[in-house]
Amino acid sequence: MWEQIAANRRKSTFLVIGMALLLGVLGYFLAEYFAGPGTGVYGVALASVIWLIMTLVAWFQGDNIYLTMAKAKKIDKNDLPVLFNVVEEMTLAAGLGKMPDIYVMDDPAPNAFATGRKPENAAVAVTSGLLKTLNRDELQGVIAHELAHVRNRDIQLMLFAGVLAGAIVLLSEVGLRSMWFGGGRRSRRSEGDGGGGAQAIIMVVAIVLMILAPIMAQLIYFAVSRKREYLADASAAPFTRYPEGLASALEKISRAPGKLASANKATAPMYIINPLARDGKMAANGTSTHPPIDERVRILRAMGGSGFGDYDKSYRAVKGGSGVIPESALSGAGAREGSRRAAVSNDEAGAAAGVRHDKRGRARLVDDFFYQKDGYDRIECECGAVLKIPPGFQSSKVRCPRCGREHGVG
């Protein structure tokens, strides 16, 4: 997949340059309109400063911003051993040199995303709803998909795309609000100075740019996002050797009720499924962040094997036209990669984790993790009930609701 990795690096460069040009043009016309003729260069300078700041923020703190916005909490192996083990085995299967940090979001809507500048400092985040909804094979498919984004350098591309698209939207919003509340007075003064015709043209161009620039930025963002989802699905299949796991997971996630509370338009393309829409059969168009779920599922289930060639053949059969897999992955080393076994089989992974938890046991572990992070005390009653005492509990004693025994608090 070296072709896709190189292509993503080129896209990252072109995207940063393109966003810079778009910001510069927008800044120029905003300055010409609000500050007067001849001030466009100052607008370009201001836009350049915004571009530089946002690029630096995306490079050094973009992953932390996404994780903070998602309200994700970092875990280790003792917190959720099954999840940790799945990430560990998929890291080996993907051939990554370092295991990503693992985060969990306390949200009932099942979903997941990966972020980071490069594989060496990547992170993968899943919701508590995902851990409670999926079985182990399905969870493995989702993690494999996210680690494919890490290996393909999608995470860097989407990090820059999201942050810089947000900068364009912000600048356009400021310009529109300023024009709404005070732009008319500037226009009338220009007309009085004899520059009404030129100012009218500048005003029209500025308005058009303020409306179209964020739309153009989002369209680029979404278009890049859709293609990368197919490639991540294709990579996940040889990692797990079980395409049905990811297909089943996509169906369950798309059918789950509710939306992810912490997601927004800027972060939506990062997730495995659009967290703002629950319709798995949504048609792919210029404003959709992901391909249709039913289409992705059909491709995975039509695969005759688990290699890149199998996915490419299935993709052509379902969608028609040319395939989506780079040539390097269909021959030579890429073909061999498609037949590689996951480094740890499901049975071995269960033994390494010590016990294969059922869905109820895993749900209990997830809830206990968040109770602990939120500062709850845990009291185990002799009857088998577990009492979770919230921080700041006023009484010195608490009664077990099951058997009536009293327990000291604090």
C-alpha positions in Angstrom: 0.0 0.0 0.0 3.0 2.3 -0.3 1.3 4.1 -3.3 -1.6 5.1 -1.0 0.7 6.2 1.8 2.7 8.4 -0.7 -0.6 9.7 -2.2 -1.8 10.7 1.3 1.4 12.6 1.9 1.0 14.5 -1.3 -2.7 15.2 -0.5 -1.7 16.5 2.9 0.7 18.9 1.2 -1.7 20.0 -1.5 -4.5 20.3 1.0 -2.5 22.7 3.3 -1.4 24.8 0.2 -5.0 24.8 -1.1 -6.5 25.8 2.2 -3.8 28.6 2.5 -4.7 30.0 -1.0 -8.4 29.8 -0.1 -7.8 31.6 3.2 -5.7 34.2 1.4 -8.3 35.0 -1.2 -11.0 35.2 1.4 -8.8 37.5 3.6 -8.0 39.8 0.6 -11.6 40.5 -0.3 -12.8 40.8 3.3 -10.1 43.5 3.9 -10.9 45.3 0.6 -14.6 45.4 1.6 -14.3 46.3 5.3 -11.1 48.3 5.5 -11.2 49.9 2.0 -9.4 49.7 -1.3 -5.7 48.9 -1.1 -5.9 47.1 2.2 -6.2 43.6 0.6 -2.6 42.8 1.3 -3.3 43.2 5.0 -6.1 40.8 4.7 -3.8 38.3 3.1 -1.3 38.8 5.8 -3.9 38.2 8.5 -5.2 35.0 6.7 -1.5 33.8 6.4 -1.1 34.2 10.2 -4.4 32.3 10.8 -3.2 29.6 8.4 0.2 29.3 10.1 -1.4 29.1 13.6 -3.9 26.5 12.6 -1.3 24.4 10.8 0.9 24.4 13.9 -2.0 23.6 16.1 -3.0 20.7 13.8 0.5 19.4 13.8 1.3 19.7 17.5 -2.1 19.5 19.2 -4.6 18.4 16.6 -5.0 14.8 18.0 -5.4 16.1 21.6 -8.0 18.6 20.4 -10.1 15.8 18.8 -9.8 13.5 21.8 -10.7 16.3 24.2 -13.7 17.3 22.0 -14.8 13.6 22.1 -14.4 13.5 25.9 -12.3 10.4 25.5 -10.4 8.9 28.5 -7.2 6.9 28.1 -7.1 3.3 29.4 -4.5 0.7 30.0 -4.6 -3.1 30.0 -5.9 -3.5 33.5 -8.9 -1.3 32.8 -10.3 -3.2 29.7 -8.2 -6.2 28.9 -10.3 -7.5 26.0 -10.1 -4.2 24.2 -6.4 -3.8 24.9 -5.7 -7.3 23.6 -7.7 -6.7 20.4 -5.8 -3.5 19.7 -2.5 -5.3 20.5 -3.1 -8.2 18.1 -4.3 -5.9 15.3 -1.3 -3.7 15.7 0.9 -6.7 15.1 -1.3 -7.8 12.1 -1.0 -4.3 10.6 2.7 -4.3 11.0 2.8 -1.1 13.0 5.9 -0.4 15.0 4.1 1.0 18.0 0.8 0.2 19.6 -1.6 3.2 19.5 -2.8 4.7 22.7 -6.4 3.5 23.5 -9.2 5.8 24.6 -12.8 5.2 25.5 -15.7 7.7 25.2 -18.7 7.4 27.6 -21.5 7.4 25.0 -24.1 4.7 24.3 -23.9 5.3 20.5 -21.5 2.7 19.0 -18.6 4.3 17.0 -14.9 4.7 16.8 -12.1 6.8 15.3 -8.3 7.0 15.0 -6.2 10.2 15.1 -2.6 11.4 15.4 0.1 12.9 13.3 1.8 9.6 12.4 1.7 5.9 13.5 4.3 6.6 16.2 1.9 8.8 18.2 -1.5 7.6 17.0 -4.5 6.9 19.2 -7.7 4.9 18.7 -10.9 5.8 20.5 -14.1 3.7 20.9 -17.4 4.5 22.6 -18.7 2.5 25.5 -21.7 1.7 23.3 -19.4 0.0 20.8 -17.9 -2.2 23.5 -21.4 -3.2 24.8 -22.9 -3.8 21.3 -20.3 -5.8 19.4 -19.0 -9.3 19.9 -15.2 -9.9 19.8 -15.0 -10.6 16.0 -16.9 -7.4 15.2 -14.8 -5.4 17.6 -11.7 -6.8 16.0 -13.0 -5.7 12.6 -13.6 -2.1 13.8 -10.2 -1.9 15.4 -8.6 -3.3 12.2 -10.4 -0.6 10.2 -9.1 2.2 12.4 -5.5 0.8 12.4 -5.7 0.7 8.6 -6.3 4.5 8.8 -3.2 4.8 11.0 -1.0 2.7 8.6 -2.2 4.4 5.5 -1.4 7.8 7.0 -5.1 8.8 6.7 -5.0 10.2 10.2 -2.5 13.0 9.3 -4.5 13.9 6.2 -7.8 14.2 8.0 -6.2 16.0 10.9 -5.1 18.9 8.7 -8.3 18.8 6.6 -10.5 19.1 9.7 -8.6 21.9 11.4 -8.0 24.0 8.3 -11.6 23.6 7.1 -12.6 24.8 10.5 -10.4 27.9 10.1 -12.1 28.8 6.8 -15.5 28.3 8.3 -14.6 30.6 11.2 -13.2 33.4 9.0 -16.3 33.2 6.8 -18.6 33.3 9.8 -16.8 36.4 11.2 -17.0 38.2 7.9 -20.7 37.4 7.4 -21.6 38.6 10.9 -19.6 41.8 10.5 -21.2 42.5 7.1 -24.6 41.9 8.6 -24.1 44.3 11.6 -21.9 46.9 10.0 -21.1 46.3 6.4 -23.9 48.5 5.0 -22.4 51.7 6.5 -19.0 51.0 4.9 -20.7 50.5 1.6 -22.6 53.8 1.8 -19.4 55.7 2.7 -17.7 54.3 -0.3 -20.5 55.4 -2.6 -20.2 58.9 -1.1 -16.5 58.9 -2.0 -17.2 58.0 -5.6 -16.1 54.4 -5.3 -19.6 52.8 -5.2 -19.2 50.8 -8.4 -15.9 49.1 -7.4 -17.1 48.6 -3.9 -20.2 46.9 -5.0 -18.2 44.4 -7.1 -15.9 43.8 -4.1 -18.9 43.3 -1.9 -20.5 40.8 -4.2 -17.2 38.8 -4.5 -16.7 38.9 -0.7 -20.2 37.6 -0.1 -19.8 34.9 -2.7 -16.5 33.8 -1.2 -17.8 33.9 2.4 -20.6 31.6 1.3 -18.7 29.3 -1.1 -15.3 29.0 0.6 -16.5 26.9 3.6 -18.7 24.8 1.3 -15.7 24.1 -1.0 -13.5 23.3 2.0 -16.1 20.9 3.3 -16.6 19.2 -0.1 -12.9 18.6 -0.3 -12.9 17.2 3.2 -15.8 14.9 2.6 -14.5 13.6 -0.8 -11.2 12.7 0.7 -13.0 11.0 3.6 -15.2 8.7 1.5 -12.4 7.1 -0.5 -10.3 6.4 2.5 -13.2 4.4 4.1 -13.1 1.9 1.2 -9.3 1.5 1.5 -9.5 1.0 5.3 -12.2 -1.6 4.8 -10.0 -3.3 2.3 -7.0 -3.3 4.7 -9.0 -4.5 7.6 -10.0 -7.8 5.8 -6.4 -9.2 5.6 -5.7 -8.0 9.1 -8.5 -10.1 10.6 -8.8 -12.7 7.9 -12.6 -12.4 8.6 -14.4 -9.7 6.5 -17.8 -10.7 8.0 -16.7 -9.4 11.4 -16.4 -5.8 10.0 -19.5 -6.2 7.8 -21.6 -7.2 10.8 -20.1 -4.4 12.9 -21.0 -1.8 10.3 -24.6 -3.0 10.3 -25.0 -2.9 14.0 -23.4 0.5 14.3 -25.6 2.0 11.5 -28.8 0.5 13.1 -28.1 1.7 16.6 -30.5 4.5 17.8 -29.3 7.9 18.8 -26.4 10.1 17.7 -23.0 10.6 19.2 -23.3 13.5 21.6 -19.8 14.9 21.3 -19.6 14.7 17.4 -20.0 17.7 15.1 -19.6 18.5 11.4 -15.8 19.0 11.8 -15.1 15.7 13.5 -17.8 13.5 11.8 -15.5 12.3 8.9 -13.0 10.9 11.5 -15.5 8.2 12.6 -16.0 4.7 11.1 -19.6 5.7 10.4 -21.1 9.2 10.2 -22.1 9.8 13.8 -24.6 12.5 12.9 -26.8 10.3 10.6 -28.4 7.0 11.4 -29.4 5.9 7.9 -27.1 3.2 6.7 -28.6 3.4 3.2 -27.8 7.1 2.8 -26.7 7.7 -0.7 -23.1 9.0 -1.2 -23.3 12.6 -2.5 -21.2 15.7 -2.4 -22.1 16.4 1.2 -21.9 12.9 2.7 -18.9 12.1 4.9 -18.9 8.3 4.3 -19.9 5.8 1.5 -23.3 4.1 2.0 -23.1 1.5 4.7 -25.1 -1.1 2.8 -22.7 -0.7 -0.1 -19.7 -1.2 2.1 -21.3 -4.3 3.7 -22.1 -5.8 0.3 -18.5 -5.4 -0.9 -17.2 -7.1 2.3 -19.7 -10.0 2.1 -19.1 -10.6 -1.6 -15.3 -11.2 -1.0 -14.2 -14.7 -2.0 -11.2 -14.4 0.4 -9.6 -11.8 2.6 -6.9 -10.3 0.4 -6.6 -7.0 -1.4 -7.3 -8.7 -4.7 -10.5 -10.2 -3.3 -11.7 -6.8 -2.1 -10.8 -5.1 -5.4 -12.7 -7.8 -7.3 -15.7 -7.4 -5.0 -15.6 -3.6 -5.2 -15.7 -3.8 -9.0 -18.6 -6.2 -9.0 -20.7 -4.1 -6.6 -19.9 -0.6 -7.8 -18.7 -1.2 -11.4 -15.9 0.6 -13.1 -12.3 0.7 -11.9 -11.2 -0.7 -8.6 -10.0 1.2 -5.5 -6.9 -0.8 -4.5 -3.4 0.6 -5.6 -1.5 -1.6 -8.0 1.3 -2.2 -5.4 -1.2 -4.0 -3.1 -2.4 -6.3 -5.9 1.0 -7.7 -6.8 4.3 -8.7 -5.2 4.5 -7.7 -1.5 1.0 -6.3 -1.5 -0.4 -9.7 -2.6 1.5 -11.5 0.1 0.3 -9.1 2.7 -3.3 -9.9 1.7 -2.7 -13.6 2.7 -1.0 -12.9 6.0 -2.6 -14.3 9.1 -3.4 -12.1 12.1 -0.5 -12.3 14.5 -2.7 -13.7 17.2 -5.7 -15.9 16.6 -9.0 -15.4 18.4 -8.5 -18.4 20.6 -5.0 -17.4 21.5 -6.2 -13.9 22.2 -8.8 -15.2 24.5 -6.2 -17.2 26.4 -3.9 -14.2 26.6 -6.7 -12.1 28.1 -7.3 -14.8 30.7 -11.0 -15.1 30.1 -13.4 -14.5 27.2 -15.9 -12.1 28.5 -19.5 -12.2 27.3 -21.3 -9.0 26.4 -22.7 -8.6 29.9 -19.4 -9.0 31.5 -17.7 -6.6 29.1 -20.5 -4.0 29.7 -19.9 -4.3 33.4 -16.2 -3.7 33.0 -16.9 -0.6 30.8 -19.3 0.9 33.4 -16.8 0.1 36.3 -14.1 1.9 34.3 -16.1 5.1 34.0 -17.3 5.0 37.6 -13.7 4.7 38.7 -12.6 7.6 36.5 -15.4 9.8 37.8 -14.3 9.2 41.4 -16.9 6.7 42.6 -16.0 4.4 45.6 -16.7 0.7 45.2 -18.2 -1.4 48.0 -18.7 -5.2 47.5 -21.5 -6.5 49.7 -21.4 -10.1 51.1 -24.6 -10.8 49.1 -22.7 -10.2 45.8 -24.0 -6.7 45.1 -21.6 -4.0 44.2 -22.4 -0.5 45.6 -21.0 2.5 43.7 -20.7 5.5 46.0 -20.5 8.9 44.2 -17.9 11.5 45.2 -19.1 13.9 47.9 -21.6 11.4 49.3 -22.8 13.0 52.6 -23.8 10.0 54.7 -21.2 7.9 56.7 -23.2 4.7 56.0 -25.0 3.2 53.0 -27.5 0.3 53.0 -27.3 -2.5 50.4 -30.5 -2.4 48.3 -30.4 -6.2 47.8 -29.9 -7.6 51.3 -30.2 -4.5 53.6 -26.8 -4.7 55.2 -25.2 -1.4 56.2 -21.7 -0.5 55.1 -19.4 2.3 56.2 -18.5 5.0 53.7 -15.1 6.7 53.6 
